[in-house]
């Protein structure tokens, strides 16, 4: 019976699309097709779900893109009207997204011919170079290069997808249908490295060619919000969770956190944050203090919180927030940990400037500090 209902809904969706004007663009959530999304659409959607009336165009009400109109779509529309979310999952299902798995192993010439010269070159925890492409945050991508070929790829952009069927916005359940069960651990020689046992991120071994990590948004039906591919031999060669501490690796993490956060902000319609050298100096000093004195807390060793440090340094603000984290393997993992929780409101919030500080313990374990604020005009 369930399959019959889904087929009926998919058929209705196709028929609805067939009768749309050729020039029309789909405004998901505009259930009554009056050109706006408002409480009337929510009422009509509720009546449809309760089978008290029928929606003419199902396609506009299928907000999670699963071919069905259910209470999940109602909740999504309600959250949108309450400004809890700024887009629907179906908006992320970009059929024209560029497939990236085929680039693993490609030559550096292939990459520069396709993407141009990188805007910056960072160091990865694996020791290879990340080619950073950040001139357009809506198309943000990092491409790992070693010995003249691609050994890593990361993106949180809707412009790209992992393979033909999986991209940003894909449900975790669908990923598992396509790829099977994720790895519980990665064995490197005689050492077994445990993987995440929660839903925040999952790792797959793709035919012993490369490992793929999917980062999931736990707030919205557990869907893909970013993904990373690392060459099999490259992953096997890293005999630790962390990279070797160095100044270049530390600053690479800081800059990547900045870029990845701005890429997420662009997805949610927020302007990019501006880098504050003054704030970064405070963030970095706080991170270093935690490493050197062996504590992890929002209050520093002098009993001050970040706003105390801002005031002492003469940084004027009207609004400010701080995130700290420890132990996430690199910049991609730490931003994912913040974005998958209620801390995402700090990343994609109304702030204008940011300072980021990263320090590393002797084993490479990073301590991250992210301070963001709105400068005071007075």
C-alpha positions as CSV (number, residue, x, y, z in Angstrom):
1,X,0.0,0.0,0.0
2,X,2.8,2.4,0.9
3,X,4.6,1.8,-2.5
4,X,1.3,2.5,-4.3
5,X,0.9,5.8,-2.4
6,X,4.5,6.9,-3.3
7,X,4.1,5.9,-6.9
8,X,0.8,7.9,-7.0
9,X,2.5,11.0,-5.5
10,X,5.5,10.7,-7.9
11,X,3.1,10.5,-10.8
12,X,1.2,13.5,-9.6
13,X,4.5,15.4,-9.3
14,X,5.5,14.6,-12.8
15,X,2.1,15.6,-14.1
16,X,2.3,18.8,-12.2
17,X,5.6,19.6,-13.7
18,X,4.3,18.8,-17.2
19,X,1.6,21.5,-16.8
20,X,3.8,24.2,-15.4
21,X,4.7,27.0,-17.8
22,X,8.1,26.4,-19.4
23,X,9.6,29.6,-18.0
24,X,8.3,28.9,-14.4
25,X,10.8,28.3,-11.6
26,X,9.7,26.2,-8.6
27,X,9.1,28.2,-5.5
28,X,9.0,25.3,-3.0
29,X,6.5,26.0,-0.2
30,X,4.2,28.1,-2.3
31,X,1.5,25.6,-2.0
32,X,-1.3,27.7,-3.4
33,X,0.8,29.2,-6.2
34,X,0.2,32.8,-5.4
35,X,3.9,33.8,-5.7
36,X,4.6,33.9,-1.9
37,X,5.1,31.6,1.0
38,X,2.9,32.4,4.0
39,X,0.5,31.0,6.6
40,X,-2.1,30.2,4.0
41,X,0.3,27.7,2.4
42,X,0.8,26.1,5.8
43,X,-3.0,25.7,6.3
44,X,-3.5,24.2,2.9
45,X,-0.6,21.8,3.5
46,X,-2.1,20.7,6.8
47,X,-5.5,20.1,5.3
48,X,-4.0,18.0,2.5
49,X,-2.1,15.9,5.0
50,X,-5.3,15.4,7.1
51,X,-7.1,14.5,3.8
52,X,-9.6,17.4,4.2
53,X,-8.6,18.9,0.8
54,X,-6.2,18.2,-2.1
55,X,-3.3,20.3,-3.3
56,X,-3.2,20.9,-7.0
57,X,0.5,20.9,-7.4
58,X,2.2,18.3,-5.2
59,X,5.7,19.3,-6.3
60,X,5.5,22.6,-4.4
61,X,4.7,20.8,-1.1
62,X,7.3,18.1,-1.2
63,X,9.8,20.1,0.7
64,X,12.2,17.3,1.6
65,X,12.3,15.9,-1.9
66,X,11.4,12.3,-1.1
67,X,8.4,12.1,-3.4
68,X,5.9,12.2,-0.6
69,X,3.9,15.0,1.2
70,X,3.9,14.2,4.9
71,X,4.0,15.8,8.3
72,X,7.7,16.3,7.8
73,X,7.0,18.7,5.0
74,X,4.5,20.5,7.3
75,X,7.2,20.8,10.0
76,X,9.7,22.2,7.4
77,X,7.2,24.8,6.2
78,X,6.4,25.8,9.7
79,X,10.0,26.2,10.7
80,X,10.6,28.2,7.5
81,X,7.8,30.6,8.4
82,X,9.2,30.9,11.9
83,X,12.6,31.7,10.3
84,X,14.2,28.7,12.0
85,X,15.5,27.6,8.6
86,X,16.1,29.6,5.4
87,X,15.7,26.9,2.8
88,X,14.2,23.5,2.3
89,X,16.2,20.2,1.9
90,X,14.7,19.9,-1.6
91,X,16.5,23.0,-2.6
92,X,19.8,21.2,-2.1
93,X,19.0,18.4,-4.5
94,X,20.9,19.9,-7.4
95,X,20.6,17.6,-10.4
96,X,23.3,19.7,-12.3
97,X,25.8,19.4,-9.4
98,X,29.4,18.6,-10.6
99,X,30.4,15.0,-9.8
100,X,33.7,14.9,-7.9
101,X,34.5,11.2,-7.3
102,X,35.8,10.9,-10.8
103,X,38.6,13.5,-10.0
104,X,40.3,11.2,-7.5
105,X,43.7,10.4,-8.9
106,X,43.5,13.0,-11.6
107,X,46.6,15.0,-12.5
108,X,47.3,18.5,-11.1
109,X,47.1,19.8,-14.7
110,X,43.6,18.5,-14.9
111,X,42.7,20.4,-11.8
112,X,44.3,23.7,-12.7
113,X,42.8,23.5,-16.2
114,X,39.4,23.0,-14.8
115,X,39.5,25.1,-11.7
116,X,42.3,27.5,-12.4
117,X,45.2,28.3,-10.0
118,X,44.2,27.9,-6.3
119,X,43.5,31.0,-4.2
120,X,45.7,29.6,-1.5
121,X,47.7,26.5,-0.7
122,X,47.4,25.0,2.8
123,X,48.9,22.0,4.5
124,X,46.8,19.0,5.4
125,X,47.2,16.8,8.4
126,X,48.3,14.1,6.0
127,X,51.2,16.2,4.7
128,X,49.8,16.9,1.2
129,X,48.8,20.3,0.0
130,X,45.2,21.5,-0.1
131,X,44.5,23.7,-3.1
132,X,41.9,26.1,-1.7
133,X,39.3,27.6,-4.1
134,X,37.5,30.3,-2.2
135,X,36.8,33.1,-4.7
136,X,33.1,32.0,-4.8
137,X,32.0,30.6,-1.5
138,X,28.9,29.0,-3.2
139,X,31.4,26.8,-5.0
140,X,33.9,26.3,-2.2
141,X,36.2,23.3,-2.7
142,X,39.5,22.0,-1.4
143,X,41.5,19.7,-3.6
144,X,44.4,17.7,-2.1
145,X,47.5,17.4,-4.3
146,X,50.5,15.0,-3.7
147,X,53.2,14.0,-6.2
148,X,51.2,15.8,-9.0
149,X,47.9,14.0,-8.5
150,X,44.6,14.4,-6.6
151,X,44.7,12.5,-3.3
152,X,41.9,14.4,-1.5
153,X,38.7,16.4,-2.1
154,X,36.5,18.3,0.4
155,X,33.4,20.4,-0.3
156,X,30.3,21.7,1.5
157,X,28.9,23.3,-1.6
158,X,25.6,22.4,-3.3
159,X,27.4,23.0,-6.6
160,X,29.2,19.6,-6.2
161,X,28.2,16.1,-5.4
162,X,30.1,13.0,-4.4
163,X,28.8,10.7,-7.1
164,X,25.8,10.5,-9.4
165,X,23.3,9.9,-6.6
166,X,24.8,11.4,-3.4
167,X,25.3,15.1,-2.8
168,X,24.6,17.9,-0.3
169,X,21.2,17.3,1.2
170,X,21.1,13.5,0.6
171,X,19.6,11.6,3.5
172,X,21.8,9.4,5.6
173,X,19.4,6.5,5.0
174,X,19.9,6.8,1.2
175,X,23.7,7.0,1.6
176,X,23.5,3.7,3.5
177,X,21.3,2.1,0.8
178,X,23.8,3.1,-1.8
179,X,27.1,2.3,0.0
180,X,26.1,-0.1,2.8
181,X,27.2,0.1,6.4
182,X,30.0,2.7,7.3
183,X,33.3,1.6,8.9
184,X,33.4,1.1,12.6
185,X,37.2,1.4,12.5
186,X,40.1,1.7,10.1
187,X,43.0,-0.7,10.5
188,X,46.4,0.6,9.7
189,X,49.1,-2.0,10.2
190,X,48.6,-3.4,13.7
191,X,46.7,-0.4,15.0
192,X,42.9,-0.1,14.8
193,X,41.5,3.5,14.7
194,X,37.9,3.8,15.9
195,X,35.5,5.8,13.8
196,X,32.6,8.0,15.0
197,X,29.9,5.9,16.6
198,X,27.4,8.7,16.4
199,X,25.7,10.2,13.3
200,X,27.8,13.3,13.1
201,X,30.1,11.8,10.4
202,X,30.5,8.4,8.8
203,X,33.4,6.9,6.8
204,X,33.3,4.5,3.9
205,X,36.0,2.5,2.1
206,X,35.4,2.9,-1.6
207,X,36.9,-0.2,-3.2
208,X,40.3,0.3,-1.5
209,X,40.8,3.3,-3.7
210,X,39.8,6.0,-1.3
211,X,37.9,6.7,1.9
212,X,34.9,9.0,1.9
213,X,33.6,10.8,5.0
214,X,30.1,12.2,5.0
215,X,29.4,14.9,7.5
216,X,25.7,15.0,8.6
217,X,23.4,17.7,9.7
218,X,21.8,16.2,12.8
219,X,19.2,19.0,13.0
220,X,17.5,18.4,9.6
221,X,16.6,14.8,9.2
222,X,20.3,13.7,9.2
223,X,21.3,14.7,5.7
224,X,24.7,15.3,4.1
225,X,26.1,18.8,4.7
226,X,29.7,18.1,3.4
227,X,31.9,15.3,2.2
228,X,35.6,14.5,2.0
229,X,37.5,11.9,0.0
230,X,41.0,10.8,0.9
231,X,43.2,8.5,-1.1
232,X,43.5,5.0,0.4
233,X,47.3,4.8,0.6
234,X,47.4,8.4,1.9
235,X,45.0,7.6,4.8
236,X,46.8,4.4,5.6
237,X,50.1,6.3,5.8
238,X,48.8,8.5,8.7
239,X,49.5,6.6,11.9
240,X,47.6,8.9,14.1
241,X,44.3,10.8,14.3
242,X,46.2,14.0,14.0
243,X,48.8,15.7,11.9
244,X,52.3,16.6,13.0
245,X,52.2,20.0,14.8
246,X,53.7,22.9,12.9
247,X,53.1,26.6,12.4
248,X,51.9,26.0,8.8
249,X,49.4,23.3,9.8
250,X,48.1,25.5,12.6
251,X,47.5,28.5,10.4
252,X,46.1,26.3,7.6
253,X,43.4,25.1,10.1
254,X,42.6,28.7,11.0
255,X,42.2,29.8,7.4
256,X,40.2,26.8,6.5
257,X,37.7,27.2,9.4
258,X,37.2,30.8,8.2
259,X,36.5,29.7,4.6
260,X,34.4,26.7,5.5
261,X,32.3,28.8,7.8
262,X,31.8,31.4,5.1
263,X,30.8,28.7,2.6
264,X,28.1,27.5,5.0
265,X,27.0,31.1,5.5
266,X,26.7,31.6,1.7
267,X,24.4,28.6,1.6
268,X,22.1,30.2,4.2
269,X,22.1,33.6,2.5
270,X,24.4,35.3,5.0
271,X,27.2,37.6,3.9
272,X,30.8,36.4,4.5
273,X,32.5,37.2,7.8
274,X,35.4,39.6,7.8
275,X,38.7,38.5,9.4
276,X,39.7,40.4,12.5
277,X,43.5,40.3,13.2
278,X,42.9,41.8,16.7
279,X,40.3,39.2,17.6
280,X,42.4,36.4,16.1
281,X,45.3,37.4,18.3
282,X,43.1,37.0,21.3
283,X,41.6,33.7,20.1
284,X,45.1,32.3,19.4
285,X,46.4,33.4,22.8
286,X,43.5,31.8,24.6
287,X,43.9,28.5,22.6
288,X,47.6,28.5,23.4
289,X,46.9,29.2,27.1
290,X,44.6,26.1,27.3
291,X,47.3,23.9,25.6
292,X,50.2,25.2,27.8
293,X,48.3,25.0,31.1
294,X,46.3,21.9,30.4
295,X,42.7,23.0,30.8
296,X,39.7,23.3,28.5
297,X,37.1,25.9,29.5
298,X,35.5,29.1,28.4
299,X,37.2,30.9,31.3
300,X,40.9,31.4,30.9
301,X,43.7,30.9,33.5
302,X,43.2,34.5,34.7
303,X,39.5,34.0,35.3
304,X,38.4,36.0,32.2
305,X,35.9,35.1,29.5
306,X,36.2,36.2,25.9
307,X,34.2,39.5,26.4
308,X,36.6,40.4,29.2
309,X,39.5,39.9,26.9
310,X,37.8,41.9,24.1
311,X,37.2,44.8,26.4
312,X,40.7,44.8,27.7
313,X,42.0,44.9,24.2
314,X,39.7,47.7,23.1
315,X,37.6,45.7,20.7
316,X,34.1,47.3,20.8
317,X,31.2,45.1,20.0
318,X,27.4,45.1,20.2
319,X,27.0,41.4,20.0
320,X,29.5,38.5,20.3
321,X,29.8,34.8,20.7
322,X,32.5,32.2,21.3
323,X,32.9,28.5,20.3
324,X,35.7,26.3,21.6
325,X,36.5,22.7,20.7
326,X,39.2,20.1,21.2
327,X,40.2,16.9,19.6
328,X,38.4,17.1,16.2
329,X,40.9,15.9,13.7
330,X,41.1,19.0,11.5
331,X,39.3,22.1,10.3
332,X,36.7,20.2,8.4
333,X,35.7,18.0,11.3
334,X,35.5,20.9,13.8
335,X,33.2,23.1,11.7
336,X,31.1,20.0,11.0
337,X,30.8,19.4,14.7
338,X,29.5,22.9,15.3
339,X,27.2,22.9,12.2
340,X,25.6,19.6,13.2
341,X,24.4,21.0,16.5
342,X,22.7,24.1,17.9
343,X,26.1,25.9,17.7
344,X,25.4,26.3,14.0
345,X,23.5,29.5,14.9
346,X,26.9,31.0,15.9
347,X,28.4,30.1,12.5
348,X,25.5,31.3,10.3
349,X,24.2,34.0,12.7
350,X,24.0,37.8,12.3
351,X,27.7,38.3,13.1
352,X,30.0,40.4,10.9
353,X,33.6,39.7,12.0
354,X,35.5,36.7,13.3
355,X,38.9,35.8,14.9
356,X,40.0,32.2,15.0
357,X,42.9,30.6,17.0
358,X,44.2,27.1,16.8
359,X,47.0,25.6,19.0
360,X,48.2,22.0,19.1
361,X,49.2,19.7,21.9
362,X,52.4,17.7,21.5
363,X,50.6,14.7,19.9
364,X,48.9,17.1,17.4
365,X,45.6,17.3,19.1
366,X,44.1,20.7,18.2
367,X,42.4,23.1,20.5
368,X,40.1,25.5,18.5
369,X,38.8,28.9,19.5
370,X,36.2,30.7,17.3
371,X,35.3,34.3,18.3
372,X,32.7,36.2,16.3
373,X,31.1,39.6,16.8
374,X,29.3,42.6,15.5
375,X,31.5,45.7,15.8
376,X,29.9,48.5,17.9
377,X,29.2,51.7,16.0
378,X,29.6,53.8,19.1
